C-alpha cells in the first residue's frame, strides 16, 4: 500500500486520522511540532517560520501560540483529547552563523509551550546548523527525520575579493 503524502511548508499545518498518510516538511531555522493522540489514532504537524517576534514593546509569541492552537484544534476536531496529546519537535537550526537567533527562539518557544500546556514531549531534534527532512505518520506518532550532512560552505577567496571591490550587485 502506497502512503498518501501531504507536504507542508512555512506557515502551514495538516492533521489526519488515516493510517496510510504521512505528513512531510523540510526545516532550517523553522520548527515543526508533531502532535498526536495515541488512543484516538489522530495527529498533525505544523511548520512555524517565526514563533516569536520582537518589537519596541519587547518579545511577542502570538504567532507561535496561534500556530500551536490551530494545530491542536484541528486534531481535537478529529477526535483527539488534549490531555492525551504527545509531541515531537524538529528544526530550529542556525542556518547562517551570527545572523540571527530565529532557530534558537523557535526551539525555545516550542519546548516552553509544550511544557506549559502539559503536553508530553517524547523527543526532539532542535538546534544545530543543518536542515532536516521530517516525515510524520499522524495516526501512530511515528517520525522519521533525516538531517543534512552538508557542512556550511566557505565562499571561495576569488569571490570574496570581488565582493569587496564591488560586483554590480546592490542589496536593498
C-alpha positions in Angstrom: 0.0 0.0 0.0 1.4 3.4 -1.0 1.3 6.1 1.6 -0.7 9.2 0.9 1.7 12.1 1.3 0.9 15.6 2.5 3.7 18.1 2.2 3.6 21.3 4.3 5.7 24.4 4.0 6.2 27.6 6.1 3.0 28.7 7.9 1.1 25.5 7.0 -0.3 22.6 9.1 -2.0 19.3 8.4 -4.0 16.9 10.5 -5.2 13.4 9.7 -6.6 10.2 11.1 -5.7 7.9 8.2 -3.0 5.3 8.9 -1.8 5.4 5.3 -0.9 9.1 5.4 2.5 10.7 6.0 3.0 14.4 6.5 6.3 15.8 5.4 8.3 19.0 5.6 11.8 20.4 5.2 13.2 22.6 8.0 16.0 25.0 8.6 15.5 27.6 11.3 11.8 26.9 11.2 10.3 24.4 13.8 7.7 21.7 13.3 5.8 20.2 16.1 4.2 16.8 15.6 1.3 16.2 17.8 -0.9 13.1 18.2 -3.3 11.2 20.4 -2.2 7.6 20.5 -5.6 6.4 21.8 -7.7 8.2 19.1 -5.1 7.5 16.4 -5.1 11.1 15.1 -2.4 13.7 14.8 -0.9 16.6 12.9 2.1 18.7 12.2 2.8 22.4 11.7 5.7 24.3 10.2 6.4 27.5 12.1 8.5 30.1 10.4 8.6 32.6 13.3 7.2 31.7 16.7 8.4 34.9 18.4 8.7 38.4 17.1 10.4 41.4 18.7 9.2 45.0 18.6 9.8 48.1 20.6 7.4 46.6 23.2 9.6 43.5 23.7 9.0 39.9 22.7 5.7 38.7 21.3 4.9 35.0 20.9 1.4 35.3 19.3 2.5 33.8 16.0 3.7 30.6 17.8 0.7 30.4 20.1 -1.6 30.8 17.1 0.2 28.1 15.1 0.1 25.6 18.0 -3.5 26.3 19.0 -4.7 25.9 15.4 -3.0 22.6 15.1 -4.4 21.4 18.4 -7.9 22.4 17.4 -7.6 20.6 14.1 -6.6 17.4 15.9 -9.3 17.8 18.5 -11.9 18.0 15.7 -10.7 14.6 14.5 -11.4 13.0 18.0 -8.3 13.6 20.0 -8.3 14.7 23.6 -5.9 17.4 24.7 -4.8 15.6 27.9 -3.7 12.6 25.8 -1.6 14.5 23.3 2.1 13.6 22.8 4.7 15.7 20.8 7.9 15.5 19.0 9.7 18.7 17.8 12.2 19.3 15.0 14.2 22.2 13.4 15.4 25.4 14.9 18.8 25.3 13.2 21.2 28.2 12.9 21.4 28.3 9.1 23.6 31.4 8.9 26.2 31.8 11.6 25.8 35.1 13.6 22.9 36.4 11.5 20.0 35.8 13.9 18.6 33.9 16.8 15.5 32.7 14.9 16.2 29.0 15.2 17.0 29.2 18.9 13.9 31.3 19.7 11.7 28.9 17.7 13.1 25.9 19.6 12.8 27.6 23.0 9.2 28.7 22.3 8.1 25.2 21.2 9.6 23.4 24.2 8.2 26.0 26.6 4.7 25.8 25.0 4.6 22.0 25.4 5.8 22.2 29.0 3.3 24.9 30.0 0.4 23.1 28.3 1.4 19.8 29.9 1.9 18.0 26.6 4.3 15.2 26.8 7.3 15.7 24.5 8.6 12.2 23.6 11.6 13.6 21.8 13.1 16.4 19.8 15.9 17.3 17.4 16.4 21.0 17.7 19.2 23.4 17.0 22.5 22.7 15.3 23.4 24.0 11.9 21.9 21.6 9.4 18.5 21.3 7.7 16.1 18.5 8.4 13.6 16.5 6.4 10.8 15.2 8.6 8.2 12.5 7.8 5.4 12.1 10.3 2.7 9.4 10.4 -0.1 11.2 12.4 -2.2 8.1 13.2 0.7 6.4 15.0 3.1 9.1 16.0 5.9 7.5 14.0 8.5 10.0 12.9 11.5 9.7 10.5 14.0 12.5 10.3 17.0 13.0 8.1 19.5 15.7 8.8 21.5 17.2 6.0 25.1 16.1 6.0 26.4 19.2 4.3 28.6 21.4 6.3 28.3 25.2 5.8 30.3 26.0 2.7 33.1 28.5 2.6 32.9 31.3 0.0 35.9 30.9 -2.4 38.6 33.6 -2.0 38.2 35.0 -5.5 34.5 35.6 -4.9 35.2 37.2 -1.6 37.8 39.5 -3.3 35.3 40.5 -6.0 32.7 41.2 -3.4 34.9 43.6 -1.5 35.7 45.5 -4.7 32.1 45.5 -6.0 30.3 43.3 -8.3 27.5 45.4 -9.6 25.0 43.8 -7.2 23.0 46.1 -4.9 21.3 44.7 -1.9 18.2 46.5 -0.6 
